[in-house]
């Protein structure tokens, strides 16, 4: 992939991070520009994010959202009415469980960026954009070994950084705390709410975050109430288009953390509880054949996938599943990942799994 040449500003940022030669750069940093204007109303706001202390004197206005194979962060910004604060977004699936969300995400500025070999924004491009905030779904988005700008490098250039709090331990190269490790292992729909509240705080719109969280939690709790007392259905979340993630060429099967949280909220039990990434990468055809599956939850990662045909293939391959005998499946996309689409996916799944409850 052809990489852009370093702009003068990007070179300044790299020099600053590497040598501390702030005086070598003629233009003021984002931090200096903000400091000269004084704090905005309701600010400063201080946050501890993954052990990284930062103070915001005003709401960020030039946000870069790193890719990280996620879409939950940009969808949170859109849901909070903050899409216009994004100068460059690299998160995009083209599908969503939230009606109209894919089009809204597509309309957010992409910043004319070229991703590097690690499928995200290289350091020089991040610096050349002159954002005042860079957001990553995981700590690894700031790891220089992948060609990314570190949090320290961005701080030296006056740029604030945030990691989705549930993923502090994911990709963090050092100083992972027990609390961060526990938060990562216990990820759930509540982690979606926590990120929305963090963004509401940092951008000075806590009321919007409270409203969004209240609506999402209310919808999820309403589903839980409707399916309460009913026999849980065994559910398998599979993404056929992600078969590259499995060493045996099977559909990617996701289990644990947020996935199990979505399944349980919809009145189900996961076919492979707490499976984690080892299951996704190493699941065998024999294990899949032996799974108890009452409801097949098929995920779309990109537009145009024929999930009806994929369901037929899996039912033919595994006729012993209860789901194969009853032809019970539901189509989802981003709602089984972290992000505001959780409520939509839970509603979809529960209606198929427990039609008598609705």
Secondary structure as GFF3:
##gff-version 3
##sequence-region A 1 358
A	DSSP	alpha_helix	8	19	.	.	.	ID=ss1
A	DSSP	three_ten_helix	22	24	.	.	.	ID=ss2
A	DSSP	alpha_helix	30	37	.	.	.	ID=ss3
A	DSSP	beta_strand	45	49	.	.	.	ID=ss4
A	DSSP	beta_strand	52	56	.	.	.	ID=ss5
A	DSSP	beta_strand	63	65	.	.	.	ID=ss6
A	DSSP	alpha_helix	72	79	.	.	.	ID=ss7
A	DSSP	three_ten_helix	83	85	.	.	.	ID=ss8
A	DSSP	beta_strand	86	89	.	.	.	ID=ss9
A	DSSP	alpha_helix	101	106	.	.	.	ID=ss10
A	DSSP	alpha_helix	123	128	.	.	.	ID=ss11
A	DSSP	beta_strand	133	136	.	.	.	ID=ss12
A	DSSP	three_ten_helix	139	142	.	.	.	ID=ss13
A	DSSP	three_ten_helix	144	146	.	.	.	ID=ss14
A	DSSP	alpha_helix	151	156	.	.	.	ID=ss15
A	DSSP	beta_strand	160	163	.	.	.	ID=ss16
A	DSSP	three_ten_helix	165	167	.	.	.	ID=ss17
A	DSSP	alpha_helix	178	185	.	.	.	ID=ss18
A	DSSP	alpha_helix	189	202	.	.	.	ID=ss19
A	DSSP	alpha_helix	206	227	.	.	.	ID=ss20
A	DSSP	beta_strand	233	239	.	.	.	ID=ss21
A	DSSP	three_ten_helix	240	245	.	.	.	ID=ss22
A	DSSP	beta_strand	252	254	.	.	.	ID=ss23
A	DSSP	alpha_helix	257	265	.	.	.	ID=ss24
A	DSSP	beta_strand	268	270	.	.	.	ID=ss25
A	DSSP	alpha_helix	276	282	.	.	.	ID=ss26
A	DSSP	alpha_helix	285	290	.	.	.	ID=ss27
A	DSSP	beta_strand	295	299	.	.	.	ID=ss28
A	DSSP	alpha_helix	307	317	.	.	.	ID=ss29
A	DSSP	alpha_helix	322	326	.	.	.	ID=ss30
A	DSSP	beta_strand	329	332	.	.	.	ID=ss31
A	DSSP	three_ten_helix	334	336	.	.	.	ID=ss32
A	DSSP	alpha_helix	342	353	.	.	.	ID=ss33
A	DSSP	three_ten_helix	355	357	.	.	.	ID=ss34
###
